[in-house]
Amino acid sequence: MSDHVESPGENPKLSECKICDAISDAFTDPDFEFLVGLLGEWKDVVTSSPCTFHPALILSCDALESMPENDRVNSTLYIGTASGTTHVSLAIVAPDGCSNEMSLQALHVPDGPLLNPDLGRGRLVDEHWVDIDLLREWEQKCRKEHGMTCGGPHDDHSNHLSSMQPVWLIDVWQRCLVKASVAPEYTALSYVWGGFRPFTTLLSNIHQLQVPFSLDSGPNIPRTVSDAIMLTQNLGIRYLWVDALCIVQDDEDHRNSQIASMAGIFANASLTIVIASGVHSNTGLPGLPGTCTETSRSVQQEVFRLCNGLQGLKLQRPREYLWRPSQPWGRRVWTIQEDLFAKRRLVYMDGWFHWQCSKSTWQEDSTSSQGLTSDDLEFGVWDDLRDIRRELGPGKAPNIWALVDCFRQFVRAEITYAEDILDAFAGAATAIALSYPGGFISGLPMSLFYLSVLWDGYGELKRRRATRVENQVKLPTWSWAGWSGDIYMPLNAMRSATGTFQEAKEVITPILEWRYHLSLEDPGVPIPHYNFKENPNPSYFSISAISQIVAPYISCSTRRAYLQSEDVLSGFDKPTIITMRDSQGTFAGVLYPHSSDDIPSDPAALYEVVEVAAAKMAWSEQSRRFYSNRIVNPPTDGDEPFEFFYILWIEWEGGVAYRKGNGQVVKCQWESLSLEKIHLMMG
């Protein structure tokens, strides 16, 4: 802790400073509701100020370490509160408009009470030990004040998710596994296994683990799990769900059933304990009293003083947790659905606890009864996941934005065993399938298959590789599940197909009859085209018997051609664009390789491409600039649409085609080629 907090009599007003007074006004003036209030230029506020108090506060901003010196000395400083927030923000704005902020709350106001009713006060905490009573207070406060808003089932799909219950739970009083009773109250643990593989429940030990106190005397339970058991007990909740212990790992039918029910398991938990900063399952929860190891934490708080006597505290805002990739937990595939469906979260990160529910976010260093609000949390994946969750209910039109955002979470995340990616998606698929008839085929919605198979890489993609060669079939190249990086899909065309967007500039027409195959010998099952516009009644959005079919292969009859590279471009909205020409040297279209490593070194190499959909769209200024000097007889009428085919770049191995990229070819040029009809089997 950088300073101590003095009593009102110990800290008289030391001198006059307009900047200190302006900062103080944000805390004490009940009418101070500026979104921003100008403090001044850096040189006036910090460099040449005779005051030694407020410059020390400003210079303590963590973001200054990464801010270029020239930006800092030429920055402008603002102070303010926004309606609905519970803290004061001090912003340092660079000349290019980039802003770095600190969140502040008052500890001591010398001239009287804190007058601004919207603000909370800072709280000094024990730097070594967590206050368990505070955690209980949060949990009880949410129950009492938020009721079913946070504790009830998830909106319209509650009946579906409520049926997805855990089979086994840990009885934290008896320290053993028990069969889950009808709708018991339990907490769930969201954490990472990391490089430390935890003790797991198997068919060989399931009976022994049901003996009271067997979890204390027998297996080597990792610290994160044992600490979560103690925390659950301290919160007054009897049962805890942990994947390593509550799923019988070598019972394949049971394991698959529980993985598919993951959305419901976390949605039905009274509370989810999130270990956001743990690097493996033996990290534990340092600072939690009463655990077996009693390891203390080490947290620091920064107290500031102004020359007018006001003392305040820099808040530890949980933004790093909200930005998932900043933490090991947030980069893992398995934690996405856990975060997506949990109703209440008790988040542990770097020694600090935060509470999150649908109404509030509370943290240890603030006494605000309201807690941080959605206005405080103005960015973060938490907001993205909340929006995705809100759009999962049946009886409403599919939300394509939410669907694709959900896919992107999985494509960008890390997974130790790549072949488990579709298992990790299974729980989310079970819930999302409520709005997509037929469910999913290896991660792509069956009802929009002809459109979703047109997904494209947003930047460079990397092929996911299974840990065992025989499992590579679980990572088909035609699905986003076979790749890591980032993707996007033809959003407006998909929205138009579902009837949720009427003015799509691009119209995509299916031209192929796709089938999915569970093996190469399997004759395959047709993938139907679902007409959302002809079936708008919510009754058509029903629960699929199988929410996701994991199919290694898809097939169709299509046409192919061989094209050559004309030029390799960059600097557009793609890292690599290959312009394609036919054997006569005439421009044919563009190709977007998923990975630049796959581009042949021989400039004369042929690219095998197949057509997968027909499309037409209005000419944009950008497309006109790109194509006008390349295609033969470009349209002169502004109303004449640009017609083309979507294509996939493929390579064959053992009679199976594998996707390497995608692109578009100009319709008239494509149809002038010597096209060959083929049977395409993709893996």
Helices and strands as residue ranges (DSSP letters): G 8-10, H 18-28, E 37-41, H 42-42, I 43-47, H 54-59, G 62-66, H 69-73, E 76-80, E 88-93, E 99-108, H 132-146, H 148-151, G 155-157, H 158-162, E 168-171, E 176-179, E 186-190, G 208-210, H 214-217, H 223-234, E 239-241, H 243-246, H 252-260, H 262-267, E 271-275, E 303-305, E 311-314, H 319-322, G 324-326, G 329-331, H 334-341, E 345-349, E 352-356, E 361-363, H 381-390, H 400-412, G 418-420, H 421-432, G 433-435, E 440-441, E 444-445, G 446-448, H 449-452, E 456-457, E 462-463, G 469-474, G 480-482, E 483-484, E 487-488, H 491-497, E 506-510, E 515-517, E 525-526, G 538-540, E 548-549, E 553-569, E 577-581, E 587-593, G 596-598, E 606-617, H 621-627, E 642-653, E 656-666, H 667-671, E 676-682
